[in-house]
Structures are given as structure tokens and as C-alpha cells.
Amino acid sequence: MADAARTHEHRAAPSAASLIESMRDIGYTLESALADVIDNAISAEATVIHINYDTNSTDPYLSIVDDGNGMTQQELLNAMRPGSQSPTAIRDTSDLGRFGLGMKTASFSQARCLTVVSKKAGELSAARWDLDLVVERDDWVLQLPPAFDPLELPGIGNLGDRGTAIVWERLDRIADGSTGASLADHLLDRLDSARRHLELVFHRFLQGDKGISKVRIVMNGRDLEAFDPFHTKSPATQRLPVEPIRVAGQDVHVEAFVLPHHGKVSAADWDKYAGEGGYLKNQGFYLYRGGRLIIHGTWFRLAKQSEMTKLARVKIDMPNGLDTLWKIDVRKASAQPPFVVRQRLKGLIDQIAEPSRRVYTSRGHRMTSESQAVLWHRRVDKGLVSYEINRDHPLLAHVSDSLSDVQLSELETFLKGVERAFPVDAVFSDAASDPKAVAQTSLSPDDLGALVSLTVRVMSEGGSTLDGLLSDLSRAEPYRSNWTAAEPLIRQAYSHVTSENA
């Protein structure tokens, strides 16, 4: 019966040459390829990972060497087999792998020759995928020693008594000949970008976060430094309580952060924590799987990226047992929240974004304070924000008192023109690209003195006391931002006015 059934079957094995070339184009970048290989090292309990490269050689190479558990010959042969483990298999909670494809596809995406050397229990094992040989034979042919000497591989010197070395040679995908730059310069530029990517993706391992073993990653002798996208060390960073979301019997933890306004951090820190692409691009959810960053800078289409929420960043911690529900892809570069999580996140977005909005709107609210010396009022009408000149400003009232009805009408027409000509688009664009570059014109000491003298005289004649003047002017520009110089001038001007009236 079984033999009869087989007569209606046909074995359609894929062409090794075609499939292995196709595997090179899954979509890895150098950054994501290196991250995938490092995942394996961390899963093997490595504490130190060395990334070495030689960009000046006529045949550049890159090696990733760890001090993890290592593999026996049989374990290595299994690991070199594409699809070595089912993505549905139950994994240890610290295992960062999933498909059993990462190390191979990541390596093939960058190099045509992948050699893996591993030490475990005093045994040295090695195997090599040479893509040219696979294409030539159209067969899944692994090379083993003595077809090559593992001890003569570049970068192998970092392999100690145990661990694994992964060596990429014939780096045909890393270098881009269309740039017109030298190969060495182009490689260095790509590797520098990869460094910044790894410092973000593995920042919780590099700094030894709670419940995560610390891992040291070294690139050509230089240690990577953790880049914490939430700027948690700053006292000005706002932090919302952690909220668990129960999914399929496991907890997903959500924690929101609002980064400091540029006025509360140094210029260097403001630029640093913007990240590549800036604050606007990097707002949103940061999804971690086993402590490793999977995807960031997205609201998962639950909200739009907004200038008013650009300081909001939300950490989501998911266990690897929920990979299927989150639709984690081979490259671990994309994900989709399951329905129950999306529903909860949708309800949290306003709560998450509100503190970020307040960082930027609080200054506007202060402009509508009770100080009569405030020059601009911020008005909100049906969700639209506009700025109007304070018609009750003491100096404006002082000037208006001496004008005829016609002149008052002309002045009002001019003020409305100034308000309508307020350069909203230019201010918004400049503030979005570089907030610290947007500054008010500074007053010279003479101009500040003249302004204070006139303001104090006019407001004193209107009945303001010294305490009232100090309270009003300390909340209004340009006195507030020049308060150290303005306060003694106010006291001096008030004393002069009162002595004249005595």
C-alpha cells in the first residue's frame, strides 16, 4: 500500500546552488548580520566577544570570537546545517535564536566563505561553507579539515580554551564599489555604523541590566559602550510605572519614559540621545526579546509620529516563548504585537504621550500666567494653537493712551499683521531639526536697562509695588531669562521712581 502511494509522489529537493544564493538576499545589513551572530554567542553563555577585522588587506576578513560553551564536532555539524532547529521548539528563556538559520544566513549575506571553529572539552572542531564550491557542485557540501587549516585562519588568535570563532572571508557584500571611495575607507564607515547599532541593540547586556548577564563586546581592541535610549541616568527623565500584560500565560512588561527637554540637559547629551535620525524618528516603542532590542522607533501603526511626542520612548519586554504570536522574522528585525497587546497599547498611548506633550506645552501655559507683563498670549481654540500680542501689556497701554482714535485703529491693524505674520513654519522646522539653535535675540546691558526703567516707571504709575513688580517681571520675557541682571535694575529703577515722586 505504501509503495503504491509513493508512485504518486515526486521528490522535489531544492537546488543547492540556487537556494544558497537566494539565502544571501533575505535582507540582512552588516549591522543586523553581526547582531544575529552575537545572539548565538550570548545564548552560548559567552562573557567576552571579540570582533576583529582587517580592512587594509587585499582580501579583507571579519571574525567574531566568543568564550562561550563551544561545540563538539557533531554539535558543530548540526549547527552548520541550514534550519538546524525548528522555530516552534521550546527554548531556554535566555536563548536569543529562533529559526536555526541566523548564523548561516547572516554570514552568507556578507561573505562567500564562512568558517566556524569551536573548542569544547579540549576538542577542536571546524567546518566551512564555501559558496563557490556549493554552486560548482550544486550540492550541500561542507568542507572539513584537512581541506583547510583552522589554526591559520585570520582572527583565530582570540579563541581560548573554549568558545567559538566565526570567520567571514571574501566579503563581497560589505564593500560597495559604486561609492568611488577606497575599499578600506568604505569598510571602516560600514563598521563604524555597525558599532553604533550593536551598542544600542545589546545595551542591556553591555551594562549588565537587572536579570541579564553582563557581556563585553570588543571591536578591534575597543570596547563597545552601552547606548541607553531611555537616558535613565538623567534625573530629568520621567519614568512611568511598569505595567504587565498577560499573553498566552506569559507576561509582557511595558515601561514608558519621557526624555528630558533640551533645556534640562547638556548640548552633548541632547545630541547623543537623539540617536541616528533624531528624536522624531526614534520616538515610540522599543521591543526587547530576552533583553535584546528587536525593533525600535515605531508606534506599530497605533499612533503617528509627532513633534509633540518625540521625547516619548516605551520599553516593551517580551519572553522568547511568544515569538510566534509576535511574528518575529528570521532577521529579528520586525515584529507585530498580538491582538491582546495591541488593544492594551492603544489604550496606553495617550497616557504614555501626555508627559511628553507637557514637556513642550508647559512653557506655553506659563506664557498665559497672571503676569501682566507677558507680551505673548497662547490661545487654544478647537484644538488649534495661536499666539497673540497681549493688548493689556503696560507698555502697550502706555503708548496707546497718547494716540488718537485713528492712530489706535492703525496700531491695532499693525499688531494683527504682526500676529498673522508669526513665522510658525520656520520656527517649527528649526526647532524640530535643532532646538538649541533656536534662540531669542539677546539684549545688550544698555537696552535691558532702558527697558526695565521704562517698564518700572509705567507699572509703578499704575499702582504696582516693588514686590508686585518682582513677581510679575520674573515670570515674563525678556526679564526672566536675564533675571540675574534684571532684578537689581528693577530695584534700582523702583527706588528712583519712588524718590522722584516723594
C-alpha positions in Angstrom: 0.0 0.0 0.0 2.8 2.4 1.0 4.8 1.5 -2.2 1.7 2.2 -4.3 1.3 5.6 -2.6 4.9 6.5 -3.4 4.3 6.0 -7.1 2.2 9.2 -6.9 4.9 11.3 -5.2 7.9 13.2 -6.6 10.8 14.3 -4.5 11.4 18.0 -5.4 14.7 18.8 -3.5 15.8 22.4 -4.0 18.9 23.2 -6.0 21.7 23.8 -3.5 23.3 26.4 -5.8 20.1 28.4 -6.3 18.9 28.2 -2.8 22.1 29.2 -1.1 22.4 32.2 -3.4 18.8 33.1 -2.6 19.6 32.8 1.1 22.0 35.7 0.7 19.2 38.1 0.0 16.8 37.7 2.9 17.5 41.3 3.8 20.4 41.4 6.3 22.5 44.5 6.6 26.0 44.3 8.1 24.6 45.6 11.4 21.8 43.0 11.6 24.1 40.2 10.4 26.6 40.9 13.2 23.8 41.2 15.8 22.5 37.7 14.7 25.9 36.1 15.1 26.3 37.8 18.5 22.9 36.4 19.6 24.4 32.9 19.2 27.4 33.8 21.3 25.2 35.2 24.1 23.0 32.1 24.0 26.2 30.0 24.4 26.8 32.0 27.7 29.8 34.0 26.4 31.1 36.8 28.6 33.5 38.3 26.1 33.0 38.6 22.3 35.8 39.9 20.0 35.0 41.3 16.6 38.2 41.7 14.6 38.7 42.8 11.0 41.4 43.9 8.6 40.3 46.5 6.1 43.7 47.1 4.6 44.3 43.6 3.3 43.7 42.8 -0.4 41.4 40.1 1.0 39.6 41.6 4.0 38.2 39.4 6.6 36.0 39.7 9.7 35.9 37.3 12.7 33.6 37.0 15.7 35.2 35.0 18.5 33.5 34.3 21.8 34.4 32.4 25.1 31.1 30.6 25.3 30.4 26.9 25.8 31.7 25.8 22.4 30.6 22.8 20.3 31.7 19.3 19.8 32.2 18.1 16.2 28.7 16.7 16.0 27.1 19.8 17.5 29.1 22.0 15.0 27.9 19.9 12.0 24.3 20.2 13.2 24.7 24.0 13.7 26.1 24.4 10.2 23.1 22.7 8.7 20.5 25.4 7.5 17.3 25.1 9.6 19.1 23.3 12.4 16.3 23.9 14.8 12.5 24.3 14.4 11.2 27.8 15.3 8.4 26.1 17.2 10.8 24.2 19.5 10.7 25.2 23.2 13.8 27.2 24.1 15.6 28.3 27.2 14.5 31.7 28.3 18.0 33.1 27.6 18.2 31.7 24.0 18.2 34.5 21.5 17.9 32.3 18.5 14.8 31.0 16.8 14.9 29.6 13.3 18.3 27.7 13.3 19.1 29.9 10.2 20.6 33.1 11.7 24.3 32.3 11.8 24.3 30.9 8.3 22.0 33.4 6.5 23.6 36.3 8.3 27.1 35.1 7.3 26.1 34.3 3.7 24.6 37.8 3.4 28.1 39.3 3.8 30.7 36.8 2.7 31.1 33.9 0.3 33.2 31.9 2.7 32.1 31.0 6.2 34.4 29.0 8.5 33.4 28.1 12.1 36.0 26.8 14.6 34.9 25.7 18.1 36.5 24.3 21.2 34.7 22.2 23.8 36.2 19.8 26.4 39.6 20.1 24.8 38.3 19.1 21.4 38.8 21.4 18.4 36.2 21.2 15.7 35.9 23.1 12.4 33.7 23.3 9.3 33.4 25.6 6.3 30.8 26.7 3.9 32.4 27.8 0.6 29.6 29.2 -1.5 31.6 28.9 -4.7 32.1 25.1 -4.1 28.4 24.6 -3.3 27.5 26.4 -6.6 30.1 24.4 -8.5 28.8 21.1 -7.2 25.2 22.1 -6.8 25.2 20.2 -3.5 25.3 20.9 0.2 29.0 20.2 0.6 30.7 21.2 3.9 34.5 21.3 3.9 36.3 19.8 6.9 40.0 19.7 7.9 42.4 19.0 6.4 40.7 20.7 3.4 41.8 23.8 5.3 43.9 24.5 8.4 41.7 26.1 11.1 44.7 27.3 13.1 45.8 29.5 10.1 42.5 31.4 9.9 42.7 35.2 10.4 41.5 36.3 13.8 41.7 32.8 15.3 44.1 34.1 17.9 41.3 35.3 20.2 39.9 31.7 20.6 40.9 30.5 24.0 40.4 27.1 25.8 36.7 27.1 24.9 34.4 29.0 22.7 33.6 29.6 19.0 35.2 31.6 16.2 33.2 32.6 13.1 35.3 33.8 10.3 34.0 35.6 7.2 36.2 35.8 4.1 35.6 37.0 0.6 33.5 39.9 1.8 31.7 40.7 -1.5 28.7 42.3 0.1 30.2 44.6 2.7 32.2 46.7 0.3 30.3 48.8 -2.3 32.5 49.6 -5.3 29.9 52.2 -6.6 30.9 54.7 -3.9 34.2 55.7 -5.6 35.9 55.6 -2.2 38.7 53.2 -1.3 37.7 49.8 -0.1 39.3 50.3 3.3 37.5 53.7 3.9 34.2 52.2 2.9 34.6 49.2 5.2 35.6 51.4 8.1 32.5 53.5 7.5 30.2 50.4 7.5 31.9 49.0 10.6 31.6 52.3 12.4 27.8 52.2 11.7 27.7 48.6 12.9 29.4 49.6 16.2 26.7 52.2 16.9 24.0 49.6 16.1 25.4 47.0 18.4 25.8 49.5 21.2 22.1 50.1 21.0 20.8 46.6 20.3 22.8 45.0 23.1 23.0 47.9 25.5 21.3 45.9 28.3 24.0 43.2 28.1 26.8 45.7 27.8 25.7 47.5 31.0 24.6 44.3 32.8 20.9 45.1 33.3 18.8 43.5 36.0 18.4 39.8 35.4 20.8 40.0 32.3 24.4 38.7 32.5 26.9 41.3 31.5 28.7 40.7 28.2 31.8 42.5 27.0 32.0 43.2 23.2 35.3 44.3 21.7 35.8 45.6 18.2 39.5 45.6 17.1 40.6 46.2 20.7 38.0 48.8 21.6 35.2 48.0 24.0 31.6 48.8 22.9 29.8 51.3 25.2 26.1 50.7 26.0 23.8 53.3 24.5 20.7 53.5 26.7 18.0 55.0 24.5 15.9 56.0 27.6 18.6 58.1 29.2 17.7 56.5 32.6 20.7 58.1 34.4 19.4 61.6 33.9 17.3 62.9 36.9 15.2 64.9 34.3 14.0 61.7 32.6 10.4 60.9 33.5 9.6 57.3 34.2 6.1 55.8 34.3 5.2 52.6 36.3 5.9 49.2 34.7 2.7 47.6 33.5 2.4 43.8 32.9 0.2 42.5 30.0 -0.7 38.8 30.2 -0.4 37.0 26.9 -0.8 33.2 26.5 0.1 32.6 30.1 3.2 34.8 30.0 3.8 38.4 30.9 4.8 41.2 28.6 6.1 44.2 30.5 5.6 47.8 29.3 7.5 50.8 30.8 7.3 54.3 29.4 10.0 57.0 29.5 9.9 60.7 28.6 13.3 62.0 27.8 14.4 65.4 29.2 13.6 68.7 27.3 16.7 70.1 25.7 16.8 72.9 28.3 17.5 70.3 31.0 20.5 68.5 29.5 23.8 69.5 28.1 24.1 70.1 24.3 26.3 67.0 24.1 23.7 64.8 25.8 20.9 66.3 23.8 22.7 65.3 20.5 23.7 61.9 21.8 20.3 60.7 23.0 18.6 61.9 19.8 20.1 58.8 18.2 20.6 58.3 14.5 17.8 60.0 12.7 16.9 62.3 15.6 14.2 62.4 18.2 11.3 62.5 15.8 12.3 59.2 14.1 13.3 57.4 17.4 10.1 58.0 19.4 7.7 55.1 20.1 8.0 51.5 21.2 11.3 49.7 21.8 10.6 45.9 21.7 13.1 43.7 23.6 13.2 39.9 23.4 15.3 38.3 26.1 16.9 41.7 26.8 17.9 42.1 23.1 16.4 45.0 21.1 14.4 43.7 18.2 12.7 46.8 16.8 12.5 50.5 17.8 11.2 53.8 16.7 7.7 52.7 15.8 4.2 53.1 17.3 3.1 49.9 15.5 0.6 52.0 13.5 -1.3 52.7 16.7 -0.3 56.4 16.6 1.5 58.8 14.3 5.0 60.1 14.9 4.5 63.6 16.2 6.7 66.5 17.2 4.8 66.8 20.5 5.5 63.1 21.4 9.1 62.9 20.1 10.5 62.5 23.6 8.3 59.5 24.4 10.0 56.1 24.3 8.4 52.9 25.6 10.2 49.8 26.6 8.4 46.5 25.9 9.9 43.3 27.3 8.6 40.1 25.7 9.8 36.5 26.5 11.0 34.4 23.6 8.1 31.9 24.2 5.9 34.4 22.4 7.8 34.6 19.1 5.1 33.1 17.0 2.4 35.5 18.4 4.7 38.5 17.7 5.6 37.2 14.2 9.3 37.7 14.8 11.1 37.3 11.4 14.4 35.5 10.6 16.5 38.6 10.9 14.8 39.6 14.2 14.3 43.0 12.7 10.5 43.2 12.6 7.6 42.2 14.8 3.8 42.6 15.1 2.1 42.8 18.6 -0.6 40.2 19.1 -4.2 41.4 19.3 -4.4 41.5 23.1 -1.2 43.6 23.4 -2.3 46.0 20.6 -5.5 46.6 22.4 -3.8 47.4 25.6 -1.1 49.5 24.0 -3.7 51.5 22.1 -5.3 52.4 25.5 -1.9 53.4 26.9 -0.7 55.6 24.2 -2.4 58.8 25.4 -1.2 58.2 28.9 2.3 57.5 27.6 2.4 60.5 25.3 0.9 63.1 27.7 4.0 63.7 29.8 6.0 64.2 26.5 3.4 66.7 25.3 3.6 68.6 28.7 7.4 69.0 28.3 6.8 71.1 25.2 3.4 72.8 26.1 4.3 73.8 29.7 6.2 76.8 28.5 3.2 77.9 26.5 1.0 77.6 29.6 3.4 79.7 31.6 3.1 82.4 28.9 -0.6 82.8 29.9 0.2 83.3 33.5 -1.3 86.1 35.6 1.8 88.4 34.9 0.5 91.5 33.2 4.0 92.0 31.7 3.7 88.9 29.4 4.0 90.1 25.8 2.5 87.0 24.1 -0.6 85.0 24.9 -1.0 81.4 23.8 -4.6 80.7 22.7 -6.1 77.3 22.1 -9.4 77.3 20.1 -10.9 74.0 18.9 -7.6 72.2 19.1 -5.7 75.0 17.1 -2.9 76.9 18.8 -2.2 80.5 18.0 -0.1 83.3 19.6 -1.5 86.8 20.2 0.1 90.0 21.5 -1.1 90.9 24.9 -3.2 94.1 24.4 -3.1 94.8 28.1 0.7 94.9 28.3 1.6 98.0 30.4 3.9 99.5 27.8 1.4 99.0 25.0 -1.3 100.6 27.1 1.1 103.5 27.9 1.8 104.1 24.2 -1.9 103.7 23.3 -3.0 106.4 25.8 -1.4 109.1 23.8 -2.9 108.1 20.4 -5.9 109.4 18.7 -8.8 107.0 17.6 -7.4 106.8 14.1 -3.9 106.1 15.4 -5.2 103.4 17.7 -7.0 101.8 14.8 -3.8 101.9 12.7 -1.9 100.4 15.6 -4.4 97.6 16.0 -4.2 96.8 12.3 -0.4 96.6 12.6 -0.5 94.3 15.6 -2.9 91.9 13.8 -0.5 91.9 10.9 2.4 91.0 13.2 0.4 88.2 14.7 -0.6 86.8 11.3 3.0 87.0 10.1 4.3 85.0 13.0 6.7 82.5 11.3 5.1 79.3 12.6 6.5 77.0 9.9 10.0 78.3 10.2 10.1 78.1 14.0 8.6 74.6 13.9 11.2 73.4 11.3 14.1 75.0 13.1 13.1 73.7 16.5 12.5 70.2 15.1 15.9 70.0 13.4 18.0 71.6 16.2 16.1 73.1 19.2 19.2 74.6 20.7 19.9 76.6 17.5 16.6 78.5 18.1 17.3 81.4 20.4 15.8 84.8 21.2 17.8 87.9 20.3 19.9 88.9 23.3 19.5 92.3 24.8 22.6 94.5 25.4 23.0 95.8 29.0 22.0 99.3 27.9 18.9 98.0 26.1 17.9 95.9 29.1 18.4 98.9 31.4 16.3 101.2 29.3 13.5 98.6 29.0 13.5 97.9 32.8 13.5 101.7 33.5 10.5 102.3 31.3 8.6 99.3 32.4 9.1 100.0 36.1 8.0 103.6 35.7 4.9 102.8 33.7 3.8 99.9 36.1 4.6 102.0 39.2 2.4 104.7 37.9 -0.3 102.1 37.5 0.0 101.2 41.2 2.4 98.2 41.2 4.6 97.8 44.3 8.1 96.6 44.3 7.1 93.1 45.3 4.4 93.1 42.6 7.0 94.2 40.0 9.4 91.5 41.0 6.7 88.8 40.9 5.3 90.0 37.5 8.6 90.5 35.7 10.2 87.3 37.0 7.6 85.4 35.0 7.8 87.4 31.8 10.4 87.7 29.0 12.9 89.1 28.4 13.3 89.7 32.2 13.0 86.1 33.3 15.9 84.8 31.1 18.0 87.8 32.2 16.9 87.8 35.8 20.4 88.0 37.4 20.9 91.3 35.6 17.3 92.4 35.6 16.5 92.1 39.3 18.9 94.7 40.7 17.9 97.0 37.8 14.3 96.7 38.8 15.0 97.5 42.4 17.2 100.5 41.3 14.6 101.8 38.9 11.8 101.5 41.5 13.9 103.3 44.1 14.5 106.1 41.6 10.8 106.4 40.7 9.6 106.5 44.3 12.3 109.1 45.2 11.1 111.3 42.3 7.5 111.1 43.5 8.4 111.7 47.1 
